[in-house]
Amino acid sequence: NDRLKKLFKNVEDIIMSPEARNTVLKPIIHPDDFEEFCKNSLHENVMKNLSEKGVYTVSYRAIENGKLVNYQSRYAIDPQNPRRIIIGLHETK
């Protein structure tokens, strides 16, 4: 989904801001997954899981054109610059 990919280019800004979460993500993320998605995607949770596991994934459902689509966000530390986090987004079945 191009809309989600564009949003996730600035994911930290969105996740860190309660206003942005509610205005940008709430209409997209399935209502049953929204709170858990926000909790799991908080910077401190991402960093904790990355330090423990090296890679961290968050699964959730999105609503696209009235249809339910499963997604997974994957977080990893950039091996060339450990101060950066790489975030990938892909559709799952």
N, C-alpha and C positions, 0 to 999 in steps of 0.2 A: 504494500500500500504506500504510494508516494506521499500521501498526507502524513502517515506515521513516520516515515523515513525523514521527511523534512523537519517534523517536530523533534525527532530524536537527535538531530544535529546539535540542538541546544538543550539536550536532556537535563544536564545538571541545573541549568537555570530554571527549567520547568519543575523539576523534582524539588528543588530547594525552596521554591516560592509557593506557599499555600494558595495564593490567588491564581497563579498560573496553573497549578494542578486542577483547581476547580473549573477554570474557564477553558483550558486547553485540553486536558486529559479526560476529565469527567464525561464529556459527550462521546468520547471514543472508546474508552475502556469499559468493558461490561460492568454494570452496576454491582454484580456479586463479587467482582475481582478488584474493584477500584481501591478500597481501603488497604487490602493486602498488598496490591501492587505498589501503592505509595509508600507503605511501611518498608517493604523489601527493597525499594529503590532509593531510600534515603542514603545520603552520602556515608554516614557512619555505619550503616548496615552493609553497604557495598564494600567499604574499606575493611571492615571486620572479616567478612567472608573472603575477600581477596587475600588477606594476610593468612587466613587459615587454610584456604583451598587453592589459591592461585588463580582460579577461574570461578566465576559466580554467575548463575543463571536465574532469571525470573520469568516464570511462565504466566500467561494471562490470556484472556479472550478480549477481542475488540469487535466492535460492531461497524461493519462496512456495508454501505448501501442496504441496510436492514438485515444483513446476514452476519452470522457469528463466525469469526475467524480466530484461530489459535495462533498466538505469537510467543516467541521467546526472545528475551533480551539477554545477551551474554556480555559480561564484563571481564576484562583481563588487564593486567598491567602491561604497558608497552615495554618490551624487553630492551628497546634502544633508549628509552627515557622513562625510568621508573616513577617519575612524578606525574606521568600521564596515564589515563585510563582509556583503553580502547573499548568502545561499545558497539556491539553488533546486534542486528535485529533480523530475525527471519520468521517466516511463517512455518508452523508445525502442523502436522496432521493429527 
